[in-house]
C-alpha cells in the first residue's frame, strides 16, 4: 500500500505530471528508502503493471530514448449524454441515443425472450 501510494505520487508530481519512466520511479524508490528490501527493475515494473491493471496509471507517451512515460489514468467518460437513470424511464426503449461521433442508436421495439 505504501509502495503504491509512493509510486502514484511520483507519477502525479514529478515532471509536472507529464510522465515518468520506469527507471526514474525505481531511482526515486531507492532514494526515498520506501521499500524494506531493494527492488530491481522487474519488481518495480510488476508494481506499475498492477497499477495499470487497476486503472490507476497508464502509458502516456514514449520519450526520445524509447522509454514509456507513465501518467495518472484519466477518468473514463461516456461518449454520449446517456445516463443509467434513463433506463428506469418507462419509455426508454422508444428513445433515440446519439453519440459524439454522430452514430445514432434508433429506438427499438420491445422484444420478448423465449425459453
C-alpha positions as CSV (number, residue, x, y, z in Angstrom):
1,X,0.0,0.0,0.0
2,X,2.8,2.4,0.9
3,X,4.7,1.5,-2.3
4,X,1.5,2.1,-4.4
5,X,0.9,5.4,-2.8
6,X,4.5,6.5,-3.3
7,X,4.5,5.5,-7.0
8,X,1.2,7.3,-7.6
9,X,2.7,10.4,-6.0
10,X,5.8,10.1,-8.2
11,X,3.7,9.8,-11.3
12,X,1.5,12.7,-10.4
13,X,4.1,15.2,-9.0
14,X,7.4,14.5,-10.8
15,X,8.0,16.2,-14.2
16,X,4.8,18.2,-13.6
17,X,2.7,15.1,-14.0
18,X,3.7,14.8,-17.7
19,X,5.1,11.4,-17.4
20,X,7.9,9.5,-15.6
21,X,9.9,6.4,-16.7
22,X,10.3,3.1,-15.0
23,X,13.9,3.9,-14.3
24,X,13.0,7.2,-12.7
25,X,10.4,5.6,-10.4
26,X,12.9,2.9,-9.4
27,X,15.5,5.5,-8.6
28,X,13.1,7.6,-6.5
29,X,12.0,4.4,-4.6
30,X,15.7,3.7,-3.8
31,X,16.4,7.3,-2.9
32,X,13.4,7.6,-0.6
33,X,14.1,4.2,1.0
34,X,10.4,3.3,0.9
35,X,10.8,-0.4,0.5
36,X,12.3,-2.6,3.2
37,X,14.2,-4.6,0.5
38,X,15.9,-3.3,-2.6
39,X,13.6,-3.6,-5.6
40,X,15.0,-4.4,-9.0
41,X,13.5,-3.1,-12.2
42,X,11.4,-6.2,-12.9
43,X,9.7,-5.8,-9.4
44,X,9.1,-2.1,-10.0
45,X,7.7,-3.0,-13.4
46,X,5.3,-5.5,-11.8
47,X,4.1,-2.8,-9.4
48,X,3.5,-0.5,-12.4
49,X,1.6,-3.3,-14.2
50,X,-0.6,-3.8,-11.2
51,X,-1.4,-0.1,-11.0
52,X,-2.1,-0.1,-14.8
53,X,-4.4,-3.1,-14.4
54,X,-6.2,-1.3,-11.6
55,X,-6.6,1.7,-14.0
56,X,-4.6,4.0,-11.7
57,X,-1.8,4.8,-14.2
58,X,-1.4,4.4,-18.0
59,X,1.3,4.8,-20.6
60,X,1.1,8.4,-21.7
61,X,3.8,8.5,-24.4
62,X,7.4,7.5,-25.1
63,X,10.4,9.7,-24.6
64,X,13.3,10.2,-27.0
65,X,15.1,7.1,-25.7
66,X,12.1,4.9,-26.4
67,X,11.1,4.5,-22.7
68,X,7.5,4.6,-21.7
69,X,6.3,7.6,-19.7
70,X,3.7,6.7,-17.2
71,X,0.9,9.2,-16.2
72,X,-2.1,9.0,-14.0
73,X,-5.1,7.5,-15.7
74,X,-7.8,9.8,-16.9
75,X,-11.3,9.2,-15.8
76,X,-13.4,7.3,-18.3
77,X,-16.4,9.2,-19.5
78,X,-19.2,8.0,-21.7
79,X,-19.3,9.1,-25.3
80,X,-22.9,10.3,-25.2
81,X,-25.2,12.0,-22.8
82,X,-26.9,8.8,-21.9
83,X,-27.1,8.1,-18.1
84,X,-28.0,4.9,-16.4
85,X,-31.0,6.5,-14.7
86,X,-32.7,6.9,-18.1
87,X,-33.1,3.1,-18.2
88,X,-35.6,3.4,-15.4
89,X,-37.9,5.6,-17.5
90,X,-40.9,3.7,-18.9
91,X,-40.3,5.0,-22.5
92,X,-36.6,4.1,-22.6
93,X,-36.9,1.6,-25.5
94,X,-38.6,4.3,-27.6
95,X,-35.8,6.9,-27.3
96,X,-33.0,7.7,-29.8
97,X,-29.5,7.8,-28.4
98,X,-27.0,10.0,-30.3
99,X,-23.2,9.6,-29.7
100,X,-20.5,12.2,-30.1
101,X,-19.2,10.6,-33.3
102,X,-22.7,11.1,-34.9
103,X,-23.7,7.4,-34.5
104,X,-27.3,7.2,-33.7
105,X,-28.9,4.3,-32.0
106,X,-32.5,4.3,-33.2
107,X,-35.4,3.4,-30.9
108,X,-36.2,-0.3,-30.9
109,X,-39.4,-2.1,-30.4
110,X,-39.8,-4.1,-27.2
111,X,-38.8,-7.8,-27.7
112,X,-39.6,-10.9,-25.8
113,X,-37.2,-13.7,-24.9
114,X,-38.5,-17.3,-25.2
115,X,-37.1,-20.1,-23.1
